[in-house]
Amino acid sequence: MEISVRTERDWVKICMAELCRKAGFADCHNLVQRDLEFVSESIEAKTGVLISLSTIKRLLNGQFSRQPQVATLNAISVFLGYQNWQDFKQDKSRETAATISYDKPIEQKTALIHPNNHKFSFSRYILIGGLLVVSVIGLLAFLKSGKTKAGNFDKAQFSVHRTTTSDLPNTVVFDYNIDDVIADSFFIQQSWDKDRRVRIDKKSHTLTDIYYEPGYHVAKLIANDQVIKTMDVSIPTDRWFFYARERKPASLPVYITTTGIKNGTLTTNKDDVLNSGIDIGKEQLFLQVYFPTKIEYSSDNYILHCRARINEVKNNSCPFLMCEVFCQRNFMFFKSTPKGCSSEAKAQFGETILNGKTNDLSNLGMDVKEWQDVEIIVKDKKVTIRINNTEVLTTQYQQSSGMITGLGFISNGLPEVDSVSLKTLDGKDIYLNDFQK
């Protein structure tokens, strides 16, 4: 019986097929944006590793010219219940061997056999087997000798400064020194998004890169697949800032030109969107965010109260409104939809991620096109969400998200905010605005 040897590409295809089945999808090749988001968030919730939507899509469709990063394959393997990528392959190899040994009996065939054939075949198999063993050992020795052993990570230097204060886009200058660091390849990654990873030259010491979105980012200096240094990068606005981003991987924002305050509310309208050159026929996210330069209050204790709704720019079967408190680490938000769309609801506070596909978040459901009073209370990492004075969700987290860095309202329609109040637990104002001026 002839047994074909599986390549790494074959193993990736097998792994992604199992991932697709575990996520509950029958067809791996026709997943839409929301499906990819669900897969990515599910992996992150279990492993703590965030894999970009574009990477997941490429792997599912087999669209990769070189071997995916081991860290990515390890995360997917852990999500599937294995220890790592090697454990996944070994387990599947054992299954294959068992199938060959027990599930497919060898068919007996009658043939004319020369009396000396048995002896000849046995000797030949020993010879071939010996040659294979020697070849494998030689190949492994060659690969090991040709691969650099990474090290001296503590000798890396990494710093950053902005070219402007609060302008967007904002070019940032990364200064680095990796002269004494040993590795095969080096990268700088803007934030959590692997699509924002840029390969750097060891002989150089400077990289400039553009941040198109405001916020608080954690840039990473990477050797091979290992993060060896991080640096916080704050891109503040010091005002409410409006933009749209198409709902597809690696899309860039389009800034909305608007006064921002209309009839005593914080909002934009359809004319603002069209005049800014945004195609409302496509799936868009509309964001209005505020990131102050000064950061001084903890995200583990605060009270946010706001009155908000959305105005649709096109007919959405599942309109949603997301209220977010931005932080130095992790996310703090909840996403509300009409009750019939509660499978699309989400919430995250610190490392605690709640997805409407795997949790009953129907209590977060509300008519997002009507005014709603929303309150988020965080006290010693315990979270309570109230909508119209009714408690709809309680949860907690363990890992602090650091300081509060900003506020935001995000939707597939246009958010409209009547008032915002962000206070400490003892009543001190962090941010207060009724948008009457």
VOPAGU-2260 file (C-alpha; in pm, 1 decimal, decimal comma):
REM VOPAGU-2260
SITE   aa  ch    i         X         Y         Z
SITE  MET   A    0       0,0       0,0       0,0
SITE  GLU   A    1     134,8     344,1     -93,5
SITE  ILE   A    2     103,5     607,6     178,5
SITE  SER   A    3     144,0     972,3      77,1
SITE  VAL   A    4     343,7    1202,1     306,3
SITE  ARG   A    5     149,4    1509,7     411,7
SITE  THR   A    6     307,1    1850,0     363,7
SITE  GLU   A    7     271,8    2142,7     604,0
SITE  ARG   A    8      15,3    2292,0     367,6
SITE  ASP   A    9    -187,6    1970,4     393,5
SITE  TRP   A   10    -176,5    1986,8     772,5
SITE  VAL   A   11    -293,1    2350,3     768,6
SITE  LYS   A   12    -588,6    2256,2     545,6
SITE  ILE   A   13    -684,5    1972,5     781,7
SITE  CYS   A   14    -653,3    2204,7    1080,7
SITE  MET   A   15    -866,3    2478,2     923,9
SITE  ALA   A   16   -1133,6    2226,6     823,5
SITE  GLU   A   17   -1153,5    2114,8    1187,8
SITE  LEU   A   18   -1164,3    2478,3    1301,5
SITE  CYS   A   19   -1453,5    2542,2    1065,8
SITE  ARG   A   20   -1646,0    2241,2    1196,5
SITE  LYS   A   21   -1588,8    2339,1    1559,2
SITE  ALA   A   22   -1712,8    2693,1    1488,3
SITE  GLY   A   23   -2030,9    2543,5    1342,6
SITE  PHE   A   24   -1980,8    2627,7     974,2
SITE  ALA   A   25   -2042,0    2369,9     704,6
SITE  ASP   A   26   -1858,6    2557,9     428,5
SITE  CYS   A   27   -1518,7    2710,3     508,7
SITE  HIS   A   28   -1489,8    2901,8     183,0
SITE  ASN   A   29   -1796,9    3125,9     197,3
SITE  LEU   A   30   -1770,3    3288,0     540,2
SITE  VAL   A   31   -1880,1    3649,7     560,8
SITE  GLN   A   32   -1725,3    3926,0     772,4
SITE  ARG   A   33   -1935,4    3848,4    1080,3
SITE  ASP   A   34   -1842,2    3478,2    1061,8
SITE  LEU   A   35   -1471,5    3562,6    1049,1
SITE  GLU   A   36   -1512,6    3799,7    1345,1
SITE  PHE   A   37   -1681,0    3520,7    1541,8
SITE  VAL   A   38   -1398,2    3276,2    1468,3
SITE  SER   A   39   -1132,0    3534,0    1559,6
SITE  GLU   A   40   -1304,1    3633,9    1883,1
SITE  SER   A   41   -1362,8    3270,0    1982,6
SITE  ILE   A   42    -993,2    3189,9    1941,9
SITE  GLU   A   43    -893,7    3501,0    2136,4
SITE  ALA   A   44   -1139,5    3424,7    2417,6
SITE  LYS   A   45    -986,7    3080,3    2475,1
SITE  THR   A   46    -620,2    3141,4    2398,3
SITE  GLY   A   47    -563,9    3514,7    2448,9
SITE  VAL   A   48    -415,9    3534,7    2098,5
SITE  LEU   A   49    -584,7    3763,3    1847,3
SITE  ILE   A   50    -557,8    3646,4    1486,2
SITE  SER   A   51    -652,1    3905,4    1225,0
SITE  LEU   A   52    -953,2    3847,1    1001,5
SITE  SER   A   53    -738,3    3861,9     688,7
SITE  THR   A   54    -509,9    3587,4     824,6
SITE  ILE   A   55    -804,1    3362,0     911,8
SITE  LYS   A   56    -955,7    3418,3     568,3
SITE  ARG   A   57    -627,9    3335,6     391,5
SITE  LEU   A   58    -580,3    3017,6     592,6
SITE  LEU   A   59    -938,5    2900,9     539,4
SITE  ASN   A   60    -908,3    2955,8     164,3
SITE  GLY   A   61    -557,1    2809,9     140,8
SITE  GLN   A   62    -424,7    3142,7      11,8
SITE  PHE   A   63     -75,6    3144,7     160,2
SITE  SER   A   64     253,8    3110,7     -22,9
SITE  ARG   A   65     468,5    3040,1     282,6
SITE  GLN   A   66     420,1    2856,0     605,8
SITE  PRO   A   67     196,1    3051,6     849,9
SITE  GLN   A   68     355,0    3169,1    1172,0
SITE  VAL   A   69     391,7    2899,3    1434,9
SITE  ALA   A   70     232,3    3125,5    1698,2
SITE  THR   A   71     -82,3    3145,7    1482,7
SITE  LEU   A   72     -97,6    2769,1    1427,8
SITE  ASN   A   73     -31,9    2707,3    1799,2
SITE  ALA   A   74    -325,1    2933,2    1895,4
SITE  ILE   A   75    -564,2    2757,8    1656,5
SITE  SER   A   76    -445,2    2417,1    1779,6
SITE  VAL   A   77    -500,4    2515,7    2145,2
SITE  PHE   A   78    -848,5    2639,9    2054,7
SITE  LEU   A   79    -919,7    2297,9    1901,1
SITE  GLY   A   80    -812,4    2124,5    2221,4
SITE  TYR   A   81    -450,8    2035,1    2148,3
SITE  GLN   A   82    -137,3    2142,1    2333,4
SITE  ASN   A   83      18,9    2309,1    2029,7
SITE  TRP   A   84      66,4    2274,0    1653,6
SITE  GLN   A   85     302,8    1976,1    1685,6
SITE  ASP   A   86      56,9    1798,3    1914,4
SITE  PHE   A   87    -218,7    1852,1    1656,7
SITE  LYS   A   88      -9,4    1696,6    1379,4
SITE  GLN   A   89     103,4    1405,4    1594,4
SITE  ASP   A   90    -254,3    1330,8    1701,1
SITE  LYS   A   91    -378,0    1338,9    1342,0
SITE  SER   A   92     -84,5    1119,7    1234,9
SITE  ARG   A   93    -184,8     861,6    1493,8
SITE  GLU   A   94    -542,3     871,0    1366,6
SITE  THR   A   95    -416,7     813,1    1013,4
SITE  ALA   A   96    -198,7     524,1    1122,4
SITE  ALA   A   97    -486,3     366,7    1313,5
SITE  THR   A   98    -711,3     401,7    1011,8
SITE  ILE   A   99    -457,7     229,5     787,9
SITE  SER   A  100    -393,1     -50,3    1041,0
SITE  TYR   A  101    -745,3    -131,0    1151,3
SITE  ASP   A  102   -1007,9      31,9     936,7
SITE  LYS   A  103    -883,4     -86,1     598,5
SITE  PRO   A  104    -794,0    -460,2     595,6
SITE  ILE   A  105    -529,8    -545,8     337,4
SITE  GLU   A  106    -680,3    -724,6      42,5
SITE  GLN   A  107    -524,4   -1067,4     -12,5
SITE  LYS   A  108    -410,3   -1130,8    -368,0
SITE  THR   A  109    -292,7   -1451,0    -533,1
SITE  ALA   A  110      26,3   -1432,6    -739,2
SITE  LEU   A  111     310,4   -1651,8    -868,1
SITE  ILE   A  112     602,6   -1594,7    -625,0
SITE  HIS   A  113     964,1   -1688,0    -683,3
SITE  PRO   A  114    1107,0   -1887,9    -389,0
SITE  ASN   A  115    1377,7   -1623,8    -325,0
SITE  ASN   A  116    1146,8   -1318,3    -348,5
SITE  HIS   A  117    1068,6   -1306,0      26,7
SITE  LYS   A  118    1435,1   -1289,6     119,5
SITE  PHE   A  119    1507,3   -1031,5    -148,0
SITE  SER   A  120    1213,5    -809,0     -46,7
SITE  PHE   A  121    1302,6    -816,6     320,7
SITE  SER   A  122    1663,5    -712,2     254,5
SITE  ARG   A  123    1552,6    -445,0      15,4
SITE  TYR   A  124    1311,6    -294,3     270,7
SITE  ILE   A  125    1587,6    -285,7     533,6
SITE  LEU   A  126    1816,6    -105,5     292,1
SITE  ILE   A  127    1550,8     147,6     190,0
SITE  GLY   A  128    1451,1     205,2     551,3
SITE  GLY   A  129    1812,3     266,4     651,5
SITE  LEU   A  130    1861,5     515,1     370,6
SITE  LEU   A  131    1545,7     701,4     471,6
SITE  VAL   A  132    1660,4     726,7     834,9
SITE  VAL   A  133    2002,3     858,7     730,7
SITE  SER   A  134    1839,6    1109,1     491,4
SITE  VAL   A  135    1600,6    1240,0     758,2
SITE  ILE   A  136    1880,8    1277,2    1012,8
SITE  GLY   A  137    2091,5    1460,1     756,1
SITE  LEU   A  138    1804,3    1690,9     663,1
SITE  LEU   A  139    1730,8    1775,3    1025,2
SITE  ALA   A  140    2098,9    1845,2    1090,7
SITE  PHE   A  141    2111,7    2071,7     786,5
SITE  LEU   A  142    1801,2    2262,9     890,5
SITE  LYS   A  143    1925,7    2298,7    1246,4
SITE  SER   A  144    2264,9    2424,8    1132,8
SITE  GLY   A  145    2105,4    2677,0     898,1
SITE  LYS   A  146    1865,9    2825,6    1153,5
SITE  THR   A  147    1982,4    3100,3    1382,7
SITE  LYS   A  148    1930,0    3047,4    1752,8
SITE  ALA   A  149    1746,4    3357,6    1876,2
SITE  GLY   A  150    1869,5    3539,9    2184,0
SITE  ASN   A  151    1997,9    3854,6    2357,1
SITE  PHE   A  152    1645,6    4001,4    2356,5
SITE  ASP   A  153    1721,3    4206,6    2667,5
SITE  LYS   A  154    1975,0    4409,7    2467,2
SITE  ALA   A  155    1709,0    4549,4    2232,1
SITE  GLN   A  156    1628,8    4922,5    2250,7
SITE  PHE   A  157    1291,6    5062,2    2141,6
SITE  SER   A  158    1141,4    5412,2    2161,9
SITE  VAL   A  159     881,3    5621,4    1979,4
SITE  HIS   A  160     773,6    5982,8    1922,5
SITE  ARG   A  161     495,6    6149,0    1724,4
SITE  THR   A  162     552,4    6407,1    1451,8
SITE  THR   A  163     235,8    6601,4    1547,0
SITE  THR   A  164      30,0    6642,5    1862,6
SITE  SER   A  165    -328,7    6548,1    1772,9
SITE  ASP   A  166    -347,8    6551,1    1393,2
SITE  LEU   A  167    -473,1    6263,4    1181,1
SITE  PRO   A  168    -320,9    6085,4    1003,6
SITE  ASN   A  169     -22,6    6092,5    1240,4
SITE  THR   A  170     325,9    5979,1    1140,7
SITE  VAL   A  171     513,9    5814,3    1424,3
SITE  VAL   A  172     890,5    5764,0    1437,7
SITE  PHE   A  173    1015,1    5437,5    1588,2
SITE  ASP   A  174    1378,9    5430,9    1697,3
SITE  TYR   A  175    1529,7    5090,3    1763,2
SITE  ASN   A  176    1863,0    4920,8    1813,1
SITE  ILE   A  177    1881,2    4545,4    1762,2
SITE  ASP   A  178    2251,1    4523,4    1675,8
SITE  ASP   A  179    2317,8    4268,2    1950,6
SITE  VAL   A  180    1991,3    4074,3    1918,0
SITE  ILE   A  181    2014,3    3736,5    1746,2
SITE  ALA   A  182    1719,7    3635,3    1524,2
SITE  ASP   A  183    1636,9    3558,6    1161,0
SITE  SER   A  184    1381,2    3835,4    1113,1
SITE  PHE   A  185    1257,2    4149,2    1286,6
SITE  PHE   A  186     927,9    4342,5    1273,5
SITE  ILE   A  187     749,6    4640,0    1425,3
SITE  GLN   A  188     375,6    4605,6    1471,4
SITE  GLN   A  189     161,6    4917,9    1529,3
SITE  SER   A  190     -90,3    4757,1    1761,9
SITE  TRP   A  191    -278,3    4429,2    1817,7
SITE  ASP   A  192    -356,6    4408,1    1443,5
SITE  LYS   A  193    -106,7    4183,6    1263,1
SITE  ASP   A  194    -199,3    4353,0     934,5
SITE  ARG   A  195      -8,5    4654,0    1069,9
SITE  ARG   A  196     317,8    4459,0    1098,5
SITE  VAL   A  197     620,4    4589,8     904,0
SITE  ARG   A  198     949,5    4407,6     849,2
SITE  ILE   A  199    1253,5    4610,5     959,4
SITE  ASP   A  200    1620,2    4607,3     862,3
SITE  LYS   A  201    1859,7    4515,1    1141,9
SITE  LYS   A  202    2122,1    4750,9    1002,1
SITE  SER   A  203    1886,2    5046,3    1018,2
SITE  HIS   A  204    1769,9    5208,6    1342,0
SITE  THR   A  205    1460,0    5405,0    1239,1
SITE  LEU   A  206    1115,5    5323,1    1100,0
SITE  THR   A  207     839,3    5575,1    1033,4
SITE  ASP   A  208     481,3    5456,3    1013,0
SITE  ILE   A  209     139,6    5618,3     984,5
SITE  TYR   A  210    -142,4    5584,0    1235,9
SITE  TYR   A  211    -470,3    5653,4    1057,8
SITE  GLU   A  212    -697,9    5605,3    1359,5
SITE  PRO   A  213    -685,8    5782,8    1695,9
SITE  GLY   A  214    -656,5    5593,7    2020,0
SITE  TYR   A  215    -416,9    5426,8    2257,4
SITE  HIS   A  216    -200,5    5164,3    2090,4
SITE  VAL   A  217      71,5    4927,0    2206,0
SITE  ALA   A  218     347,3    4898,6    1944,1
SITE  LYS   A  219     556,9    4581,3    1944,4
SITE  LEU   A  220     915,4    4505,9    1850,8
SITE  ILE   A  221     924,5    4145,6    1732,1
SITE  ALA   A  222    1213,1    3903,6    1675,2
SITE  ASN   A  223    1105,9    3602,9    1468,3
SITE  ASP   A  224     762,3    3537,4    1624,5
SITE  GLN   A  225     841,0    3667,8    1974,9
SITE  VAL   A  226     753,2    4011,1    2113,1
SITE  ILE   A  227    1071,2    4139,2    2278,3
SITE  LYS   A  228     976,2    4502,3    2353,2
SITE  THR   A  229     655,2    4706,0    2368,1
SITE  MET   A  230     592,9    5078,3    2362,7
SITE  ASP   A  231     270,0    5270,1    2431,9
SITE  VAL   A  232     163,3    5504,8    2151,7
SITE  SER   A  233    -111,5    5758,0    2226,7
SITE  ILE   A  234    -280,1    5929,7    1931,5
SITE  PRO   A  235    -515,4    6178,5    2102,4
SITE  THR   A  236    -785,7    6396,6    1945,8
SITE  ASP   A  237    -873,8    6633,5    2234,3
SITE  ARG   A  238   -1210,2    6670,4    2059,1
SITE  TRP   A  239   -1482,1    6446,3    1922,3
SITE  PHE   A  240   -1361,2    6293,6    1598,3
SITE  PHE   A  241   -1581,1    6131,9    1332,3
SITE  TYR   A  242   -1490,6    5873,8    1071,6
SITE  ALA   A  243   -1611,4    5565,6     886,7
SITE  ARG   A  244   -1433,5    5239,4     811,8
SITE  GLU   A  245   -1544,3    4975,9     566,0
SITE  ARG   A  246   -1612,5    4641,7     734,2
SITE  LYS   A  247   -1337,8    4439,6     571,2
SITE  PRO   A  248    -981,4    4350,1     676,0
SITE  ALA   A  249    -705,7    4613,5     644,4
SITE  SER   A  250    -947,4    4890,2     542,4
SITE  LEU   A  251    -843,3    5249,0     607,3
SITE  PRO   A  252   -1070,3    5507,2     773,0
SITE  VAL   A  253   -1241,8    5789,5     586,9
SITE  TYR   A  254   -1271,5    6104,9     796,8
SITE  ILE   A  255   -1610,4    6277,4     813,6
SITE  THR   A  256   -1613,6    6655,1     783,3
SITE  THR   A  257   -1877,3    6786,3    1024,0
SITE  THR   A  258   -1937,8    7034,5    1301,8
SITE  GLY   A  259   -2038,2    6738,3    1517,2
SITE  ILE   A  260   -2312,1    6912,2    1716,4
SITE  LYS   A  261   -2660,5    6942,5    1567,2
SITE  ASN   A  262   -2968,6    7053,3    1761,6
SITE  GLY   A  263   -2803,6    6990,6    2097,5
SITE  THR   A  264   -2677,4    6639,7    2017,4
SITE  LEU   A  265   -2346,0    6491,3    1912,8
SITE  THR   A  266   -2397,3    6338,9    1567,8
SITE  THR   A  267   -2339,4    6345,7    1194,5
SITE  ASN   A  268   -2599,4    6320,0     919,3
SITE  LYS   A  269   -2627,6    6154,3     580,5
SITE  ASP   A  270   -2519,2    6468,9     395,5
SITE  ASP   A  271   -2198,7    6483,5     603,3
SITE  VAL   A  272   -2126,3    6122,4     511,0
SITE  LEU   A  273   -2190,8    6163,7     138,4
SITE  ASN   A  274   -1997,7    6491,4     119,2
SITE  SER   A  275   -1701,1    6312,6     275,5
SITE  GLY   A  276   -1695,9    6062,1     -10,9
SITE  ILE   A  277   -1817,5    5760,6     185,5
SITE  ASP   A  278   -1999,8    5486,6      -6,5
SITE  ILE   A  279   -2306,9    5411,6     205,9
SITE  GLY   A  280   -2392,2    5116,7     -19,2
SITE  LYS   A  281   -2107,3    4921,6     140,2
SITE  GLU   A  282   -2093,8    4774,9     490,0
SITE  GLN   A  283   -1954,0    5060,3     698,4
SITE  LEU   A  284   -1874,5    5121,2    1063,1
SITE  PHE   A  285   -1938,5    5477,6    1179,2
SITE  LEU   A  286   -1734,2    5595,0    1475,2
SITE  GLN   A  287   -1737,7    5906,1    1689,6
SITE  VAL   A  288   -1459,0    5902,0    1944,6
SITE  TYR   A  289   -1287,6    6125,4    2196,8
SITE  PHE   A  290    -929,0    6070,9    2316,0
SITE  PRO   A  291    -787,4    6330,5    2554,9
SITE  THR   A  292    -415,5    6392,5    2585,8
SITE  LYS   A  293    -433,5    6372,0    2965,0
SITE  ILE   A  294    -484,5    6021,9    3104,0
SITE  GLU   A  295    -527,1    5991,6    3480,8
SITE  TYR   A  296    -828,3    5778,7    3585,2
SITE  SER   A  297    -850,7    5403,4    3643,2
SITE  SER   A  298   -1068,7    5183,1    3424,4
SITE  ASP   A  299   -1139,7    4955,3    3721,8
SITE  ASN   A  300   -1367,8    5208,0    3896,7
SITE  TYR   A  301   -1601,4    5445,4    3712,2
SITE  ILE   A  302   -1962,3    5522,9    3618,6
SITE  LEU   A  303   -2059,2    5603,8    3261,3
SITE  HIS   A  304   -2405,0    5740,0    3186,2
SITE  CYS   A  305   -2519,5    5838,8    2839,2
SITE  ARG   A  306   -2836,6    5888,8    2637,9
SITE  ALA   A  307   -2800,4    5768,5    2282,4
SITE  ARG   A  308   -2959,6    5624,6    1970,3
SITE  ILE   A  309   -2869,3    5573,3    1604,2
SITE  ASN   A  310   -2998,4    5712,5    1275,4
SITE  GLU   A  311   -2978,5    5472,9     984,4
SITE  VAL   A  312   -2813,7    5571,6     657,2
SITE  LYS   A  313   -2946,1    5257,9     486,1
SITE  ASN   A  314   -3172,0    4968,7     576,2
SITE  ASN   A  315   -2990,8    4729,4     812,6
SITE  SER   A  316   -3163,7    4410,9     919,9
SITE  CYS   A  317   -2965,4    4417,2    1245,9
SITE  PRO   A  318   -2875,8    4775,9    1341,8
SITE  PHE   A  319   -2651,0    4804,3    1646,0
SITE  LEU   A  320   -2503,6    5058,3    1885,8
SITE  MET   A  321   -2178,2    5005,2    2069,8
SITE  CYS   A  322   -2081,0    5213,7    2374,5
SITE  GLU   A  323   -1712,5    5190,9    2462,8
SITE  VAL   A  324   -1474,9    5315,0    2728,9
SITE  PHE   A  325   -1128,5    5295,4    2574,7
SITE  CYS   A  326    -840,9    5183,0    2796,3
SITE  GLN   A  327    -466,8    5128,7    2786,7
SITE  ARG   A  328    -511,7    4750,8    2777,9
SITE  ASN   A  329    -794,8    4533,5    2651,3
SITE  PHE   A  330   -1143,3    4663,9    2569,0
SITE  MET   A  331   -1449,2    4776,9    2765,0
SITE  PHE   A  332   -1769,7    4791,7    2564,8
SITE  PHE   A  333   -2105,0    4639,3    2497,4
SITE  LYS   A  334   -2287,4    4610,9    2166,6
SITE  SER   A  335   -2666,4    4629,9    2171,5
SITE  THR   A  336   -2905,7    4521,1    1896,4
SITE  PRO   A  337   -3281,0    4468,6    1862,5
SITE  LYS   A  338   -3379,0    4157,8    2059,1
SITE  GLY   A  339   -3436,1    3958,2    1741,0
SITE  CYS   A  340   -3067,9    4010,4    1655,4
SITE  SER   A  341   -2926,8    3927,2    1999,3
SITE  SER   A  342   -2699,7    3661,6    1844,7
SITE  GLU   A  343   -2499,2    3961,1    1719,2
SITE  ALA   A  344   -2473,3    4121,8    2064,9
SITE  LYS   A  345   -2132,9    4135,7    2233,9
SITE  ALA   A  346   -1961,4    4260,9    2546,1
SITE  GLN   A  347   -1603,2    4272,9    2664,9
SITE  PHE   A  348   -1455,8    4396,0    2989,9
SITE  GLY   A  349   -1088,3    4321,9    3042,3
SITE  GLU   A  350   -1017,6    3964,5    2942,9
SITE  THR   A  351   -1384,4    3865,5    2983,2
SITE  ILE   A  352   -1543,2    3832,0    2638,4
SITE  LEU   A  353   -1913,0    3756,4    2594,0
SITE  ASN   A  354   -2036,6    3669,0    2246,3
SITE  GLY   A  355   -2404,6    3649,9    2160,1
SITE  LYS   A  356   -2347,7    3335,8    1954,8
SITE  THR   A  357   -2231,3    3140,3    2258,2
SITE  ASN   A  358   -2404,7    3336,2    2538,0
SITE  ASP   A  359   -2761,5    3450,9    2594,7
SITE  LEU   A  360   -2725,0    3828,6    2566,1
SITE  SER   A  361   -3086,9    3895,9    2479,6
SITE  ASN   A  362   -3116,8    4129,4    2780,4
SITE  LEU   A  363   -2883,8    4367,4    2600,4
SITE  GLY   A  364   -3143,0    4395,5    2325,3
SITE  MET   A  365   -3310,5    4732,0    2273,3
SITE  ASP   A  366   -3456,6    4948,4    1999,5
SITE  VAL   A  367   -3135,1    5127,3    1907,2
SITE  LYS   A  368   -3323,3    5373,6    1683,0
SITE  GLU   A  369   -3501,8    5519,6    1986,1
SITE  TRP   A  370   -3346,6    5715,9    2272,8
SITE  GLN   A  371   -3204,2    5486,7    2540,2
SITE  ASP   A  372   -3054,2    5567,9    2879,8
SITE  VAL   A  373   -2740,8    5359,6    2926,8
SITE  GLU   A  374   -2530,2    5317,2    3238,5
SITE  ILE   A  375   -2209,1    5118,8    3290,3
SITE  ILE   A  376   -2081,9    5083,2    3646,1
SITE  VAL   A  377   -1739,9    4930,2    3714,3
SITE  LYS   A  378   -1644,8    4881,1    4077,6
SITE  ASP   A  379   -1332,6    4684,9    4169,7
SITE  LYS   A  380   -1344,8    4502,2    3832,2
SITE  LYS   A  381   -1711,3    4407,6    3875,0
SITE  VAL   A  382   -1936,2    4532,5    3595,6
SITE  THR   A  383   -2304,5    4623,1    3592,2
SITE  ILE   A  384   -2488,6    4744,8    3280,2
SITE  ARG   A  385   -2827,2    4913,8    3305,6
SITE  ILE   A  386   -3056,3    5018,1    3019,5
SITE  ASN   A  387   -3340,5    5253,3    3109,2
SITE  ASN   A  388   -3274,4    5188,9    3480,2
SITE  THR   A  389   -3307,7    4810,6    3436,7
SITE  GLU   A  390   -3009,4    4589,4    3513,4
SITE  VAL   A  391   -2937,6    4382,3    3203,0
SITE  LEU   A  392   -2589,4    4235,7    3259,1
SITE  THR   A  393   -2340,5    4172,5    3536,8
SITE  THR   A  394   -1993,8    4028,9    3490,0
SITE  GLN   A  395   -1639,8    4067,8    3620,2
SITE  TYR   A  396   -1279,4    4042,9    3508,2
SITE  GLN   A  397    -940,5    3984,2    3669,1
SITE  GLN   A  398    -681,7    4169,9    3462,7
SITE  SER   A  399    -680,3    4547,7    3491,3
SITE  SER   A  400    -714,4    4738,3    3163,2
SITE  GLY   A  401    -509,9    5027,5    3298,9
SITE  MET   A  402    -617,5    5389,7    3270,3
SITE  ILE   A  403    -918,3    5526,9    3080,5
SITE  THR   A  404    -797,1    5671,9    2749,5
SITE  GLY   A  405   -1119,0    5778,5    2576,0
SITE  LEU   A  406   -1486,5    5734,1    2490,7
SITE  GLY   A  407   -1658,7    5613,3    2178,2
SITE  PHE   A  408   -1987,5    5532,7    2008,5
SITE  ILE   A  409   -1980,0    5291,2    1714,8
SITE  SER   A  410   -2258,5    5169,2    1487,1
SITE  ASN   A  411   -2355,0    5050,6    1139,9
SITE  GLY   A  412   -2577,4    5360,5    1145,5
SITE  LEU   A  413   -2495,5    5711,9    1263,6
SITE  PRO   A  414   -2470,2    5738,0    1643,1
SITE  GLU   A  415   -2647,2    6031,0    1806,9
SITE  VAL   A  416   -2567,3    6123,1    2167,4
SITE  ASP   A  417   -2776,3    6357,2    2380,6
SITE  SER   A  418   -2546,0    6361,5    2684,6
SITE  VAL   A  419   -2241,4    6189,5    2833,5
SITE  SER   A  420   -2132,7    6172,1    3195,3
SITE  LEU   A  421   -1820,9    5984,1    3304,8
SITE  LYS   A  422   -1743,0    6000,8    3677,1
SITE  THR   A  423   -1532,9    5834,6    3941,8
SITE  LEU   A  424   -1716,8    5626,5    4200,5
SITE  ASP   A  425   -1696,8    5915,7    4448,3
SITE  GLY   A  426   -1868,0    6148,8    4198,4
SITE  LYS   A  427   -1570,2    6338,4    4053,2
SITE  ASP   A  428   -1624,2    6441,0    3690,7
SITE  ILE   A  429   -1391,9    6276,3    3439,3
SITE  TYR   A  430   -1588,4    6399,1    3136,2
SITE  LEU   A  431   -1925,8    6577,7    3122,3
SITE  ASN   A  432   -2105,6    6715,5    2815,4
SITE  ASP   A  433   -2470,0    6783,9    2723,2
SITE  PHE   A  434   -2368,2    6925,4    2380,7
SITE  GLN   A  435   -2565,7    7245,8    2421,0
SITE  LYS   A  436   -2270,9    7461,6    2313,4
